[in-house]
Amino acid sequence: MHHIPYGYCYRCPYNLTYPKCKIYCITYIEEELFKKDIPPDEVCAFIVEPIQGEGGYIVPPPEYHPMLKKLAKKNGILYIADEVQAGMGRTGKMFAIEHWSVEPDIICLAKGIASGLPLGAMIARSKLMVWGKGAHASTLGGNPLSCRASLKTIELLQKKYINNAAKVGAYMINRLKAMQEKSQVIGDVRGKGLMIAAEIVKNKKTKTKVPEIRETIIQKCFKKGLLLLGCGDTAFDSAYY
Ligand SMILES: Cc1ncc(COP(=O)(O)O)c(C=O)c1O
């Protein structure tokens, strides 16, 4: 397995600037990785979060997923969207990858799928679901209570909560961006729907990371009844549990 740096424009892993970079984080795969390290015909799948969660709530640029999907298709590589954190309405769409109009071959889901009851799901094209006998088993799979909770969750999401996430999220991003203008320490505000993060820096120019300030903010908010969670090295997001 190869880990590839994400499309993190605020701190470009290649020290480039969007859009001049021409999305090097993707072209790198074809131009460098496939040529020098791992031939594409040895690659089974790209596994990617539509929006990176624990890594820092990172929203990649608009070209990122379409380019990755194109590269996958060209080389017969499966495109697996890990929507465990970003899926189930959190971003203002049922699946976060819909923001990029990309259709994955496989979607992985969990967390929000059953409002906290233990459940995970793998959704795939039917031709990928023809497995040999015994290829898939799970001690606790298909728990009826979790499945019932999930069906109700999906109903409520479709009725109102997905729209709510889009609406309240847009409001929250605007307010955080207004705070960012006045603040010395909010370096970046990013997100979609209610999957939002603020990245804390010592200095907006140097972007020096200061996890200590992030921790202080999280603790102060907690004392006022607002749950936040650290993500990445120096960002926090609205808690999702
Ligand atoms: C994006 C993402 N994928 C996968 C997982 C792991 O999910 P699970 O605990 O359901 O295996 C997590 C957990 O935080 C996650 O955030």
The ligand as a Tripos MOL2 file, in Angstrom:
@<TRIPOS>MOLECULE
LIG
   16    16     1     0     0
SMALL
NO_CHARGES

@<TRIPOS>ATOM
      1 C1        -12.5380    8.3040    7.1800 C.3       1 LIG1
      2 C2        -12.5730    7.1130    8.1030 C.ar      1 LIG1
      3 N1        -12.4900    5.8880    7.5850 N.ar      1 LIG1
      4 C3        -12.5290    4.8000    8.3840 C.ar      1 LIG1
      5 C4        -12.6450    4.9230    9.7520 C.ar      1 LIG1
      6 C5        -12.7140    3.6850   10.5620 C.3       1 LIG1
      7 O1        -14.0380    3.3280   10.6340 O.3       1 LIG1
      8 P1        -14.5280    2.0490   11.4680 P.3       1 LIG1
      9 O2        -14.1950    2.3430   12.8890 O.co2     1 LIG1
     10 O3        -15.9960    1.9810   11.2220 O.co2     1 LIG1
     11 O4        -13.7750    0.8910   10.9330 O.co2     1 LIG1
     12 C6        -12.6950    6.1790   10.3440 C.ar      1 LIG1
     13 C7        -12.7670    6.3470   11.7900 C.2       1 LIG1
     14 O5        -12.5500    7.3840   12.3410 O.2       1 LIG1
     15 C8        -12.6620    7.3040    9.4900 C.ar      1 LIG1
     16 O6        -12.7490    8.5490    9.9870 O.3       1 LIG1
@<TRIPOS>BOND
     1     1     2 1
     2     2     3 ar
     3     2    15 ar
     4     3     4 ar
     5     4     5 ar
     6     5     6 1
     7     5    12 ar
     8     6     7 1
     9     7     8 1
    10     8     9 2
    11     8    10 1
    12     8    11 1
    13    12    13 1
    14    12    15 ar
    15    13    14 2
    16    15    16 1
@<TRIPOS>SUBSTRUCTURE
     1 LIG1         1 GROUP 0 **** ****
